[in-house]
Amino acid sequence: MSHDHDRIPFDTLKFVETLKASGFDESQAKGMTLAIQEVQKSNLDGVVTETRLERELAPIRIDLVVIKWMLGILMAGVMALVLKAFFPY
């Protein structure tokens, strides 16, 4: 979950004043500011979700590496037994 202290600082008053100085009326400037804040929030939430997912998948990745090595060792053992059966000496 994201927290307010995780957010990138965004000076909404300065942004509104900049937009108004560029020809936006008060309503347009505030609407644009709200839109920017929503985009910023959704981007941050996406990063938090991605990081959480990576953290939760890390043990599965480790398990898969272990299983891969165990299967490799098992296959080597089976191949050794097959070779020994066909070539006893």
HTML snippet that shows the backbone in 3Dmol.js (N, CA, C, O; Angstrom):
<script src="https://3Dmol.org/build/3Dmol-min.js"></script>
<div id="view" style="width:600px;height:400px;position:relative"></div>
<script>
const pdb = `
ATOM      1  N   MET A   1       0.845  -1.166   0.000  1.00  0.00           N
ATOM      2  CA  MET A   1       0.000   0.000   0.000  1.00  0.00           C
ATOM      3  C   MET A   1       0.897   1.237   0.000  1.00  0.00           C
ATOM      4  O   MET A   1       1.912   1.269   0.696  1.00  0.00           O
ATOM      5  N   SER A   2       0.532   2.233  -0.763  1.00  0.00           N
ATOM      6  CA  SER A   2       1.340   3.439  -0.830  1.00  0.00           C
ATOM      7  C   SER A   2       0.990   4.361   0.336  1.00  0.00           C
ATOM      8  O   SER A   2      -0.126   4.349   0.856  1.00  0.00           O
ATOM      9  N   HIS A   3       1.968   5.147   0.720  1.00  0.00           N
ATOM     10  CA  HIS A   3       1.785   6.107   1.797  1.00  0.00           C
ATOM     11  C   HIS A   3       2.072   7.490   1.246  1.00  0.00           C
ATOM     12  O   HIS A   3       2.767   7.635   0.240  1.00  0.00           O
ATOM     13  N   ASP A   4       1.530   8.516   1.913  1.00  0.00           N
ATOM     14  CA  ASP A   4       1.749   9.878   1.464  1.00  0.00           C
ATOM     15  C   ASP A   4       3.228  10.239   1.431  1.00  0.00           C
ATOM     16  O   ASP A   4       3.651  11.011   0.569  1.00  0.00           O
ATOM     17  N   HIS A   5       4.030   9.693   2.359  1.00  0.00           N
ATOM     18  CA  HIS A   5       5.439  10.043   2.375  1.00  0.00           C
ATOM     19  C   HIS A   5       6.206   9.373   1.244  1.00  0.00           C
ATOM     20  O   HIS A   5       7.364   9.717   1.009  1.00  0.00           O
ATOM     21  N   ASP A   6       5.584   8.411   0.527  1.00  0.00           N
ATOM     22  CA  ASP A   6       6.217   7.770  -0.610  1.00  0.00           C
ATOM     23  C   ASP A   6       6.044   8.587  -1.887  1.00  0.00           C
ATOM     24  O   ASP A   6       6.731   8.341  -2.879  1.00  0.00           O
ATOM     25  N   ARG A   7       5.151   9.536  -1.869  1.00  0.00           N
ATOM     26  CA  ARG A   7       4.815  10.292  -3.077  1.00  0.00           C
ATOM     27  C   ARG A   7       5.884  11.342  -3.392  1.00  0.00           C
ATOM     28  O   ARG A   7       6.554  11.873  -2.507  1.00  0.00           O
ATOM     29  N   ILE A   8       6.009  11.610  -4.674  1.00  0.00           N
ATOM     30  CA  ILE A   8       6.902  12.666  -5.121  1.00  0.00           C
ATOM     31  C   ILE A   8       6.219  13.993  -4.816  1.00  0.00           C
ATOM     32  O   ILE A   8       5.042  14.157  -5.136  1.00  0.00           O
ATOM     33  N   PRO A   9       6.925  14.945  -4.206  1.00  0.00           N
ATOM     34  CA  PRO A   9       6.295  16.222  -3.865  1.00  0.00           C
ATOM     35  C   PRO A   9       5.747  16.915  -5.112  1.00  0.00           C
ATOM     36  O   PRO A   9       6.403  16.943  -6.154  1.00  0.00           O
ATOM     37  N   PHE A  10       4.564  17.463  -5.000  1.00  0.00           N
ATOM     38  CA  PHE A  10       3.907  18.145  -6.118  1.00  0.00           C
ATOM     39  C   PHE A  10       3.233  19.389  -5.568  1.00  0.00           C
ATOM     40  O   PHE A  10       2.258  19.291  -4.822  1.00  0.00           O
ATOM     41  N   ASP A  11       3.738  20.536  -5.924  1.00  0.00           N
ATOM     42  CA  ASP A  11       3.203  21.809  -5.437  1.00  0.00           C
ATOM     43  C   ASP A  11       1.986  22.183  -6.273  1.00  0.00           C
ATOM     44  O   ASP A  11       2.109  22.798  -7.332  1.00  0.00           O
ATOM     45  N   THR A  12       0.812  21.802  -5.781  1.00  0.00           N
ATOM     46  CA  THR A  12      -0.419  22.015  -6.553  1.00  0.00           C
ATOM     47  C   THR A  12      -0.740  23.497  -6.722  1.00  0.00           C
ATOM     48  O   THR A  12      -1.191  23.916  -7.787  1.00  0.00           O
ATOM     49  N   LEU A  13      -0.510  24.286  -5.682  1.00  0.00           N
ATOM     50  CA  LEU A  13      -0.811  25.719  -5.775  1.00  0.00           C
ATOM     51  C   LEU A  13       0.050  26.378  -6.854  1.00  0.00           C
ATOM     52  O   LEU A  13      -0.444  27.159  -7.668  1.00  0.00           O
ATOM     53  N   LYS A  14       1.335  26.054  -6.849  1.00  0.00           N
ATOM     54  CA  LYS A  14       2.237  26.629  -7.849  1.00  0.00           C
ATOM     55  C   LYS A  14       1.835  26.175  -9.247  1.00  0.00           C
ATOM     56  O   LYS A  14       1.886  26.959 -10.196  1.00  0.00           O
ATOM     57  N   PHE A  15       1.433  24.905  -9.377  1.00  0.00           N
ATOM     58  CA  PHE A  15       1.018  24.382 -10.674  1.00  0.00           C
ATOM     59  C   PHE A  15      -0.234  25.109 -11.171  1.00  0.00           C
ATOM     60  O   PHE A  15      -0.307  25.490 -12.340  1.00  0.00           O
ATOM     61  N   VAL A  16      -1.217  25.301 -10.287  1.00  0.00           N
ATOM     62  CA  VAL A  16      -2.446  26.020 -10.650  1.00  0.00           C
ATOM     63  C   VAL A  16      -2.103  27.446 -11.072  1.00  0.00           C
ATOM     64  O   VAL A  16      -2.606  27.936 -12.084  1.00  0.00           O
ATOM     65  N   GLU A  17      -1.252  28.107 -10.303  1.00  0.00           N
ATOM     66  CA  GLU A  17      -0.868  29.489 -10.628  1.00  0.00           C
ATOM     67  C   GLU A  17      -0.132  29.544 -11.977  1.00  0.00           C
ATOM     68  O   GLU A  17      -0.350  30.469 -12.759  1.00  0.00           O
ATOM     69  N   THR A  18       0.721  28.578 -12.248  1.00  0.00           N
ATOM     70  CA  THR A  18       1.438  28.529 -13.532  1.00  0.00           C
ATOM     71  C   THR A  18       0.460  28.356 -14.688  1.00  0.00           C
ATOM     72  O   THR A  18       0.582  29.021 -15.717  1.00  0.00           O
ATOM     73  N   LEU A  19      -0.508  27.463 -14.517  1.00  0.00           N
ATOM     74  CA  LEU A  19      -1.506  27.248 -15.565  1.00  0.00           C
ATOM     75  C   LEU A  19      -2.346  28.519 -15.788  1.00  0.00           C
ATOM     76  O   LEU A  19      -2.616  28.898 -16.928  1.00  0.00           O
ATOM     77  N   LYS A  20      -2.746  29.158 -14.710  1.00  0.00           N
ATOM     78  CA  LYS A  20      -3.545  30.389 -14.826  1.00  0.00           C
ATOM     79  C   LYS A  20      -2.739  31.476 -15.538  1.00  0.00           C
ATOM     80  O   LYS A  20      -3.284  32.225 -16.350  1.00  0.00           O
ATOM     81  N   ALA A  21      -1.450  31.562 -15.236  1.00  0.00           N
ATOM     82  CA  ALA A  21      -0.586  32.552 -15.894  1.00  0.00           C
ATOM     83  C   ALA A  21      -0.425  32.236 -17.382  1.00  0.00           C
ATOM     84  O   ALA A  21      -0.112  33.120 -18.180  1.00  0.00           O
ATOM     85  N   SER A  22      -0.643  30.959 -17.751  1.00  0.00           N
ATOM     86  CA  SER A  22      -0.525  30.547 -19.151  1.00  0.00           C
ATOM     87  C   SER A  22      -1.838  30.658 -19.909  1.00  0.00           C
ATOM     88  O   SER A  22      -1.896  30.318 -21.091  1.00  0.00           O
ATOM     89  N   GLY A  23      -2.920  31.141 -19.234  1.00  0.00           N
ATOM     90  CA  GLY A  23      -4.175  31.365 -19.915  1.00  0.00           C
ATOM     91  C   GLY A  23      -5.307  30.428 -19.503  1.00  0.00           C
ATOM     92  O   GLY A  23      -6.432  30.587 -19.978  1.00  0.00           O
ATOM     93  N   PHE A  24      -5.039  29.465 -18.639  1.00  0.00           N
ATOM     94  CA  PHE A  24      -6.117  28.604 -18.145  1.00  0.00           C
ATOM     95  C   PHE A  24      -6.963  29.386 -17.152  1.00  0.00           C
ATOM     96  O   PHE A  24      -6.443  30.225 -16.416  1.00  0.00           O
ATOM     97  N   ASP A  25      -8.281  29.112 -17.129  1.00  0.00           N
ATOM     98  CA  ASP A  25      -9.078  29.731 -16.076  1.00  0.00           C
ATOM     99  C   ASP A  25      -8.954  28.877 -14.808  1.00  0.00           C
ATOM    100  O   ASP A  25      -8.379  27.789 -14.844  1.00  0.00           O
ATOM    101  N   GLU A  26      -9.488  29.366 -13.707  1.00  0.00           N
ATOM    102  CA  GLU A  26      -9.362  28.680 -12.397  1.00  0.00           C
ATOM    103  C   GLU A  26      -9.850  27.234 -12.457  1.00  0.00           C
ATOM    104  O   GLU A  26      -9.173  26.330 -11.967  1.00  0.00           O
ATOM    105  N   SER A  27     -11.002  27.016 -13.045  1.00  0.00           N
ATOM    106  CA  SER A  27     -11.595  25.683 -13.125  1.00  0.00           C
ATOM    107  C   SER A  27     -10.729  24.733 -13.953  1.00  0.00           C
ATOM    108  O   SER A  27     -10.514  23.587 -13.560  1.00  0.00           O
ATOM    109  N   GLN A  28     -10.239  25.201 -15.084  1.00  0.00           N
ATOM    110  CA  GLN A  28      -9.378  24.364 -15.937  1.00  0.00           C
ATOM    111  C   GLN A  28      -8.070  24.030 -15.214  1.00  0.00           C
ATOM    112  O   GLN A  28      -7.603  22.891 -15.255  1.00  0.00           O
ATOM    113  N   ALA A  29      -7.492  25.019 -14.560  1.00  0.00           N
ATOM    114  CA  ALA A  29      -6.221  24.813 -13.857  1.00  0.00           C
ATOM    115  C   ALA A  29      -6.380  23.787 -12.738  1.00  0.00           C
ATOM    116  O   ALA A  29      -5.531  22.913 -12.567  1.00  0.00           O
ATOM    117  N   LYS A  30      -7.471  23.895 -11.975  1.00  0.00           N
ATOM    118  CA  LYS A  30      -7.704  22.936 -10.891  1.00  0.00           C
ATOM    119  C   LYS A  30      -7.994  21.545 -11.456  1.00  0.00           C
ATOM    120  O   LYS A  30      -7.540  20.545 -10.900  1.00  0.00           O
ATOM    121  N   GLY A  31      -8.738  21.474 -12.544  1.00  0.00           N
ATOM    122  CA  GLY A  31      -9.024  20.184 -13.172  1.00  0.00           C
ATOM    123  C   GLY A  31      -7.760  19.507 -13.669  1.00  0.00           C
ATOM    124  O   GLY A  31      -7.584  18.304 -13.477  1.00  0.00           O
ATOM    125  N   MET A  32      -6.886  20.262 -14.300  1.00  0.00           N
ATOM    126  CA  MET A  32      -5.607  19.727 -14.789  1.00  0.00           C
ATOM    127  C   MET A  32      -4.764  19.248 -13.610  1.00  0.00           C
ATOM    128  O   MET A  32      -4.129  18.197 -13.689  1.00  0.00           O
ATOM    129  N   THR A  33      -4.753  20.007 -12.522  1.00  0.00           N
ATOM    130  CA  THR A  33      -3.991  19.632 -11.337  1.00  0.00           C
ATOM    131  C   THR A  33      -4.495  18.305 -10.770  1.00  0.00           C
ATOM    132  O   THR A  33      -3.702  17.425 -10.435  1.00  0.00           O
ATOM    133  N   LEU A  34      -5.817  18.169 -10.666  1.00  0.00           N
ATOM    134  CA  LEU A  34      -6.387  16.913 -10.168  1.00  0.00           C
ATOM    135  C   LEU A  34      -6.037  15.746 -11.086  1.00  0.00           C
ATOM    136  O   LEU A  34      -5.732  14.651 -10.613  1.00  0.00           O
ATOM    137  N   ALA A  35      -6.079  15.977 -12.391  1.00  0.00           N
ATOM    138  CA  ALA A  35      -5.738  14.922 -13.349  1.00  0.00           C
ATOM    139  C   ALA A  35      -4.286  14.486 -13.178  1.00  0.00           C
ATOM    140  O   ALA A  35      -3.995  13.290 -13.189  1.00  0.00           O
ATOM    141  N   ILE A  36      -3.383  15.435 -13.022  1.00  0.00           N
ATOM    142  CA  ILE A  36      -1.958  15.128 -12.819  1.00  0.00           C
ATOM    143  C   ILE A  36      -1.771  14.330 -11.525  1.00  0.00           C
ATOM    144  O   ILE A  36      -1.011  13.363 -11.495  1.00  0.00           O
ATOM    145  N   GLN A  37      -2.465  14.737 -10.461  1.00  0.00           N
ATOM    146  CA  GLN A  37      -2.354  14.021  -9.190  1.00  0.00           C
ATOM    147  C   GLN A  37      -2.830  12.574  -9.338  1.00  0.00           C
ATOM    148  O   GLN A  37      -2.214  11.668  -8.776  1.00  0.00           O
ATOM    149  N   GLU A  38      -3.906  12.342 -10.077  1.00  0.00           N
ATOM    150  CA  GLU A  38      -4.418  10.985 -10.275  1.00  0.00           C
ATOM    151  C   GLU A  38      -3.438  10.129 -11.063  1.00  0.00           C
ATOM    152  O   GLU A  38      -3.225   8.962 -10.736  1.00  0.00           O
ATOM    153  N   VAL A  39      -2.842  10.706 -12.101  1.00  0.00           N
ATOM    154  CA  VAL A  39      -1.836   9.975 -12.884  1.00  0.00           C
ATOM    155  C   VAL A  39      -0.646   9.634 -12.000  1.00  0.00           C
ATOM    156  O   VAL A  39      -0.142   8.512 -12.036  1.00  0.00           O
ATOM    157  N   GLN A  40      -0.203  10.593 -11.214  1.00  0.00           N
ATOM    158  CA  GLN A  40       0.927  10.378 -10.311  1.00  0.00           C
ATOM    159  C   GLN A  40       0.606   9.261  -9.319  1.00  0.00           C
ATOM    160  O   GLN A  40       1.438   8.390  -9.066  1.00  0.00           O
ATOM    161  N   LYS A  41      -0.597   9.293  -8.763  1.00  0.00           N
ATOM    162  CA  LYS A  41      -1.015   8.273  -7.788  1.00  0.00           C
ATOM    163  C   LYS A  41      -1.081   6.892  -8.440  1.00  0.00           C
ATOM    164  O   LYS A  41      -0.605   5.916  -7.860  1.00  0.00           O
ATOM    165  N   SER A  42      -1.658   6.799  -9.622  1.00  0.00           N
ATOM    166  CA  SER A  42      -1.783   5.490 -10.269  1.00  0.00           C
ATOM    167  C   SER A  42      -0.422   4.943 -10.662  1.00  0.00           C
ATOM    168  O   SER A  42      -0.194   3.736 -10.570  1.00  0.00           O
ATOM    169  N   ASN A  43       0.494   5.812 -11.101  1.00  0.00           N
ATOM    170  CA  ASN A  43       1.841   5.356 -11.432  1.00  0.00           C
ATOM    171  C   ASN A  43       2.554   4.832 -10.196  1.00  0.00           C
ATOM    172  O   ASN A  43       3.213   3.794 -10.252  1.00  0.00           O
ATOM    173  N   LEU A  44       2.430   5.538  -9.084  1.00  0.00           N
ATOM    174  CA  LEU A  44       3.074   5.111  -7.842  1.00  0.00           C
ATOM    175  C   LEU A  44       2.464   3.809  -7.339  1.00  0.00           C
ATOM    176  O   LEU A  44       3.182   2.915  -6.891  1.00  0.00           O
ATOM    177  N   ASP A  45       1.132   3.703  -7.413  1.00  0.00           N
ATOM    178  CA  ASP A  45       0.471   2.467  -6.990  1.00  0.00           C
ATOM    179  C   ASP A  45       0.935   1.289  -7.839  1.00  0.00           C
ATOM    180  O   ASP A  45       1.109   0.186  -7.321  1.00  0.00           O
ATOM    181  N   GLY A  46       1.137   1.511  -9.141  1.00  0.00           N
ATOM    182  CA  GLY A  46       1.623   0.461 -10.027  1.00  0.00           C
ATOM    183  C   GLY A  46       3.014   0.002  -9.645  1.00  0.00           C
ATOM    184  O   GLY A  46       3.303  -1.195  -9.661  1.00  0.00           O
ATOM    185  N   VAL A  47       3.879   0.948  -9.299  1.00  0.00           N
ATOM    186  CA  VAL A  47       5.245   0.608  -8.886  1.00  0.00           C
ATOM    187  C   VAL A  47       5.213  -0.182  -7.584  1.00  0.00           C
ATOM    188  O   VAL A  47       5.936  -1.168  -7.438  1.00  0.00           O
ATOM    189  N   VAL A  48       4.385   0.241  -6.641  1.00  0.00           N
ATOM    190  CA  VAL A  48       4.280  -0.450  -5.356  1.00  0.00           C
ATOM    191  C   VAL A  48       3.779  -1.872  -5.580  1.00  0.00           C
ATOM    192  O   VAL A  48       4.308  -2.815  -4.991  1.00  0.00           O
ATOM    193  N   THR A  49       2.759  -2.036  -6.431  1.00  0.00           N
ATOM    194  CA  THR A  49       2.218  -3.359  -6.714  1.00  0.00           C
ATOM    195  C   THR A  49       3.272  -4.240  -7.378  1.00  0.00           C
ATOM    196  O   THR A  49       3.403  -5.418  -7.044  1.00  0.00           O
ATOM    197  N   GLU A  50       4.026  -3.666  -8.323  1.00  0.00           N
ATOM    198  CA  GLU A  50       5.065  -4.417  -9.020  1.00  0.00           C
ATOM    199  C   GLU A  50       6.150  -4.864  -8.045  1.00  0.00           C
ATOM    200  O   GLU A  50       6.600  -6.009  -8.098  1.00  0.00           O
ATOM    201  N   THR A  51       6.567  -3.975  -7.166  1.00  0.00           N
ATOM    202  CA  THR A  51       7.591  -4.304  -6.181  1.00  0.00           C
ATOM    203  C   THR A  51       7.092  -5.387  -5.234  1.00  0.00           C
ATOM    204  O   THR A  51       7.835  -6.313  -4.911  1.00  0.00           O
ATOM    205  N   ARG A  52       5.849  -5.283  -4.786  1.00  0.00           N
ATOM    206  CA  ARG A  52       5.270  -6.281  -3.892  1.00  0.00           C
ATOM    207  C   ARG A  52       5.215  -7.639  -4.598  1.00  0.00           C
ATOM    208  O   ARG A  52       5.525  -8.667  -3.997  1.00  0.00           O
ATOM    209  N   LEU A  53       4.824  -7.639  -5.857  1.00  0.00           N
ATOM    210  CA  LEU A  53       4.738  -8.879  -6.621  1.00  0.00           C
ATOM    211  C   LEU A  53       6.111  -9.516  -6.782  1.00  0.00           C
ATOM    212  O   LEU A  53       6.254 -10.728  -6.623  1.00  0.00           O
ATOM    213  N   GLU A  54       7.123  -8.709  -7.096  1.00  0.00           N
ATOM    214  CA  GLU A  54       8.488  -9.233  -7.214  1.00  0.00           C
ATOM    215  C   GLU A  54       8.936  -9.857  -5.898  1.00  0.00           C
ATOM    216  O   GLU A  54       9.555 -10.921  -5.892  1.00  0.00           O
ATOM    217  N   ARG A  55       8.627  -9.201  -4.790  1.00  0.00           N
ATOM    218  CA  ARG A  55       9.017  -9.704  -3.479  1.00  0.00           C
ATOM    219  C   ARG A  55       8.307 -11.028  -3.172  1.00  0.00           C
ATOM    220  O   ARG A  55       8.908 -11.942  -2.608  1.00  0.00           O
ATOM    221  N   GLU A  56       7.030 -11.123  -3.545  1.00  0.00           N
ATOM    222  CA  GLU A  56       6.276 -12.337  -3.278  1.00  0.00           C
ATOM    223  C   GLU A  56       6.697 -13.488  -4.194  1.00  0.00           C
ATOM    224  O   GLU A  56       6.579 -14.652  -3.812  1.00  0.00           O
ATOM    225  N   LEU A  57       7.183 -13.179  -5.390  1.00  0.00           N
ATOM    226  CA  LEU A  57       7.591 -14.222  -6.330  1.00  0.00           C
ATOM    227  C   LEU A  57       9.027 -14.694  -6.108  1.00  0.00           C
ATOM    228  O   LEU A  57       9.411 -15.743  -6.625  1.00  0.00           O
ATOM    229  N   ALA A  58       9.817 -13.955  -5.361  1.00  0.00           N
ATOM    230  CA  ALA A  58      11.222 -14.317  -5.146  1.00  0.00           C
ATOM    231  C   ALA A  58      11.389 -15.727  -4.590  1.00  0.00           C
ATOM    232  O   ALA A  58      12.230 -16.464  -5.106  1.00  0.00           O
ATOM    233  N   PRO A  59      10.636 -16.153  -3.563  1.00  0.00           N
ATOM    234  CA  PRO A  59      10.804 -17.524  -3.060  1.00  0.00           C
ATOM    235  C   PRO A  59      10.439 -18.578  -4.110  1.00  0.00           C
ATOM    236  O   PRO A  59      11.042 -19.650  -4.145  1.00  0.00           O
ATOM    237  N   ILE A  60       9.471 -18.282  -4.949  1.00  0.00           N
ATOM    238  CA  ILE A  60       9.085 -19.232  -6.000  1.00  0.00           C
ATOM    239  C   ILE A  60      10.218 -19.374  -7.003  1.00  0.00           C
ATOM    240  O   ILE A  60      10.505 -20.478  -7.467  1.00  0.00           O
ATOM    241  N   ARG A  61      10.867 -18.258  -7.342  1.00  0.00           N
ATOM    242  CA  ARG A  61      12.007 -18.296  -8.257  1.00  0.00           C
ATOM    243  C   ARG A  61      13.116 -19.179  -7.683  1.00  0.00           C
ATOM    244  O   ARG A  61      13.706 -19.989  -8.397  1.00  0.00           O
ATOM    245  N   ILE A  62      13.391 -19.018  -6.405  1.00  0.00           N
ATOM    246  CA  ILE A  62      14.426 -19.822  -5.753  1.00  0.00           C
ATOM    247  C   ILE A  62      14.040 -21.293  -5.784  1.00  0.00           C
ATOM    248  O   ILE A  62      14.879 -22.148  -6.067  1.00  0.00           O
ATOM    249  N   ASP A  63      12.770 -21.598  -5.494  1.00  0.00           N
ATOM    250  CA  ASP A  63      12.292 -22.981  -5.537  1.00  0.00           C
ATOM    251  C   ASP A  63      12.458 -23.572  -6.927  1.00  0.00           C
ATOM    252  O   ASP A  63      12.843 -24.734  -7.060  1.00  0.00           O
ATOM    253  N   LEU A  64      12.176 -22.797  -7.960  1.00  0.00           N
ATOM    254  CA  LEU A  64      12.312 -23.295  -9.329  1.00  0.00           C
ATOM    255  C   LEU A  64      13.764 -23.593  -9.676  1.00  0.00           C
ATOM    256  O   LEU A  64      14.044 -24.568 -10.374  1.00  0.00           O
ATOM    257  N   VAL A  65      14.685 -22.774  -9.203  1.00  0.00           N
ATOM    258  CA  VAL A  65      16.109 -23.022  -9.447  1.00  0.00           C
ATOM    259  C   VAL A  65      16.527 -24.317  -8.758  1.00  0.00           C
ATOM    260  O   VAL A  65      17.244 -25.130  -9.341  1.00  0.00           O
ATOM    261  N   VAL A  66      16.081 -24.509  -7.523  1.00  0.00           N
ATOM    262  CA  VAL A  66      16.410 -25.735  -6.783  1.00  0.00           C
ATOM    263  C   VAL A  66      15.831 -26.951  -7.501  1.00  0.00           C
ATOM    264  O   VAL A  66      16.511 -27.967  -7.647  1.00  0.00           O
ATOM    265  N   ILE A  67      14.600 -26.856  -7.941  1.00  0.00           N
ATOM    266  CA  ILE A  67      13.962 -27.973  -8.650  1.00  0.00           C
ATOM    267  C   ILE A  67      14.713 -28.272  -9.945  1.00  0.00           C
ATOM    268  O   ILE A  67      14.908 -29.439 -10.287  1.00  0.00           O
ATOM    269  N   LYS A  68      15.132 -27.249 -10.659  1.00  0.00           N
ATOM    270  CA  LYS A  68      15.883 -27.444 -11.901  1.00  0.00           C
ATOM    271  C   LYS A  68      17.173 -28.223 -11.630  1.00  0.00           C
ATOM    272  O   LYS A  68      17.502 -29.160 -12.357  1.00  0.00           O
ATOM    273  N   TRP A  69      17.890 -27.836 -10.596  1.00  0.00           N
ATOM    274  CA  TRP A  69      19.132 -28.526 -10.266  1.00  0.00           C
ATOM    275  C   TRP A  69      18.858 -29.965  -9.802  1.00  0.00           C
ATOM    276  O   TRP A  69      19.597 -30.885 -10.152  1.00  0.00           O
ATOM    277  N   MET A  70      17.808 -30.147  -9.024  1.00  0.00           N
ATOM    278  CA  MET A  70      17.470 -31.502  -8.558  1.00  0.00           C
ATOM    279  C   MET A  70      17.106 -32.396  -9.745  1.00  0.00           C
ATOM    280  O   MET A  70      17.514 -33.557  -9.788  1.00  0.00           O
ATOM    281  N   LEU A  71      16.349 -31.873 -10.700  1.00  0.00           N
ATOM    282  CA  LEU A  71      16.005 -32.651 -11.891  1.00  0.00           C
ATOM    283  C   LEU A  71      17.254 -32.981 -12.711  1.00  0.00           C
ATOM    284  O   LEU A  71      17.378 -34.082 -13.247  1.00  0.00           O
ATOM    285  N   GLY A  72      18.157 -32.039 -12.801  1.00  0.00           N
ATOM    286  CA  GLY A  72      19.420 -32.284 -13.513  1.00  0.00           C
ATOM    287  C   GLY A  72      20.220 -33.400 -12.875  1.00  0.00           C
ATOM    288  O   GLY A  72      20.741 -34.277 -13.564  1.00  0.00           O
ATOM    289  N   ILE A  73      20.317 -33.365 -11.556  1.00  0.00           N
ATOM    290  CA  ILE A  73      21.044 -34.419 -10.836  1.00  0.00           C
ATOM    291  C   ILE A  73      20.339 -35.761 -10.990  1.00  0.00           C
ATOM    292  O   ILE A  73      20.985 -36.789 -11.192  1.00  0.00           O
ATOM    293  N   LEU A  74      19.017 -35.748 -10.895  1.00  0.00           N
ATOM    294  CA  LEU A  74      18.232 -36.967 -11.067  1.00  0.00           C
ATOM    295  C   LEU A  74      18.428 -37.554 -12.460  1.00  0.00           C
ATOM    296  O   LEU A  74      18.615 -38.762 -12.606  1.00  0.00           O
ATOM    297  N   MET A  75      18.386 -36.703 -13.481  1.00  0.00           N
ATOM    298  CA  MET A  75      18.590 -37.179 -14.851  1.00  0.00           C
ATOM    299  C   MET A  75      19.990 -37.742 -15.029  1.00  0.00           C
ATOM    300  O   MET A  75      20.161 -38.748 -15.718  1.00  0.00           O
ATOM    301  N   ALA A  76      20.992 -37.121 -14.427  1.00  0.00           N
ATOM    302  CA  ALA A  76      22.362 -37.630 -14.515  1.00  0.00           C
ATOM    303  C   ALA A  76      22.448 -39.004 -13.856  1.00  0.00           C
ATOM    304  O   ALA A  76      23.132 -39.897 -14.356  1.00  0.00           O
ATOM    305  N   GLY A  77      21.756 -39.167 -12.738  1.00  0.00           N
ATOM    306  CA  GLY A  77      21.749 -40.473 -12.061  1.00  0.00           C
ATOM    307  C   GLY A  77      21.065 -41.529 -12.899  1.00  0.00           C
ATOM    308  O   GLY A  77      21.560 -42.653 -12.991  1.00  0.00           O
ATOM    309  N   VAL A  78      19.943 -41.202 -13.511  1.00  0.00           N
ATOM    310  CA  VAL A  78      19.233 -42.156 -14.373  1.00  0.00           C
ATOM    311  C   VAL A  78      20.104 -42.523 -15.564  1.00  0.00           C
ATOM    312  O   VAL A  78      20.197 -43.695 -15.929  1.00  0.00           O
ATOM    313  N   MET A  79      20.748 -41.523 -16.175  1.00  0.00           N
ATOM    314  CA  MET A  79      21.632 -41.801 -17.320  1.00  0.00           C
ATOM    315  C   MET A  79      22.787 -42.701 -16.898  1.00  0.00           C
ATOM    316  O   MET A  79      23.180 -43.591 -17.652  1.00  0.00           O
ATOM    317  N   ALA A  80      23.332 -42.486 -15.714  1.00  0.00           N
ATOM    318  CA  ALA A  80      24.421 -43.334 -15.228  1.00  0.00           C
ATOM    319  C   ALA A  80      23.942 -44.775 -15.065  1.00  0.00           C
ATOM    320  O   ALA A  80      24.661 -45.709 -15.420  1.00  0.00           O
ATOM    321  N   LEU A  81      22.730 -44.964 -14.529  1.00  0.00           N
ATOM    322  CA  LEU A  81      22.180 -46.314 -14.356  1.00  0.00           C
ATOM    323  C   LEU A  81      21.909 -46.979 -15.706  1.00  0.00           C
ATOM    324  O   LEU A  81      22.177 -48.169 -15.876  1.00  0.00           O
ATOM    325  N   VAL A  82      21.384 -46.223 -16.657  1.00  0.00           N
ATOM    326  CA  VAL A  82      21.119 -46.771 -17.996  1.00  0.00           C
ATOM    327  C   VAL A  82      22.429 -47.170 -18.663  1.00  0.00           C
ATOM    328  O   VAL A  82      22.534 -48.258 -19.229  1.00  0.00           O
ATOM    329  N   LEU A  83      23.422 -46.297 -18.600  1.00  0.00           N
ATOM    330  CA  LEU A  83      24.724 -46.633 -19.191  1.00  0.00           C
ATOM    331  C   LEU A  83      25.354 -47.835 -18.528  1.00  0.00           C
ATOM    332  O   LEU A  83      25.962 -48.673 -19.194  1.00  0.00           O
ATOM    333  N   LYS A  84      25.212 -47.924 -17.228  1.00  0.00           N
ATOM    334  CA  LYS A  84      25.784 -49.071 -16.493  1.00  0.00           C
ATOM    335  C   LYS A  84      25.048 -50.361 -16.879  1.00  0.00           C
ATOM    336  O   LYS A  84      25.664 -51.424 -16.952  1.00  0.00           O
ATOM    337  N   ALA A  85      23.745 -50.275 -17.125  1.00  0.00           N
ATOM    338  CA  ALA A  85      22.971 -51.459 -17.514  1.00  0.00           C
ATOM    339  C   ALA A  85      23.394 -51.970 -18.887  1.00  0.00           C
ATOM    340  O   ALA A  85      23.469 -53.181 -19.097  1.00  0.00           O
ATOM    341  N   PHE A  86      23.665 -51.081 -19.808  1.00  0.00           N
ATOM    342  CA  PHE A  86      24.047 -51.479 -21.181  1.00  0.00           C
ATOM    343  C   PHE A  86      25.541 -51.695 -21.329  1.00  0.00           C
ATOM    344  O   PHE A  86      25.967 -52.451 -22.202  1.00  0.00           O
ATOM    345  N   PHE A  87      26.326 -51.067 -20.519  1.00  0.00           N
ATOM    346  CA  PHE A  87      27.775 -51.188 -20.575  1.00  0.00           C
ATOM    347  C   PHE A  87      28.294 -51.497 -19.165  1.00  0.00           C
ATOM    348  O   PHE A  87      28.817 -50.614 -18.484  1.00  0.00           O
ATOM    349  N   PRO A  88      28.145 -52.755 -18.734  1.00  0.00           N
ATOM    350  CA  PRO A  88      28.481 -53.097 -17.346  1.00  0.00           C
ATOM    351  C   PRO A  88      29.962 -52.886 -16.990  1.00  0.00           C
ATOM    352  O   PRO A  88      30.279 -52.711 -15.814  1.00  0.00           O
ATOM    353  N   TYR A  89      30.866 -52.899 -17.964  1.00  0.00           N
ATOM    354  CA  TYR A  89      32.280 -52.735 -17.626  1.00  0.00           C
ATOM    355  C   TYR A  89      32.846 -51.509 -18.215  1.00  0.00           C
ATOM    356  O   TYR A  89      34.028 -51.221 -18.027  1.00  0.00           O
TER     357      TYR A  89
END
`;
const viewer = $3Dmol.createViewer("view");
viewer.addModel(pdb, "pdb");
viewer.setStyle({}, {cartoon: {color: "spectrum"}});
viewer.zoomTo();
viewer.render();
</script>
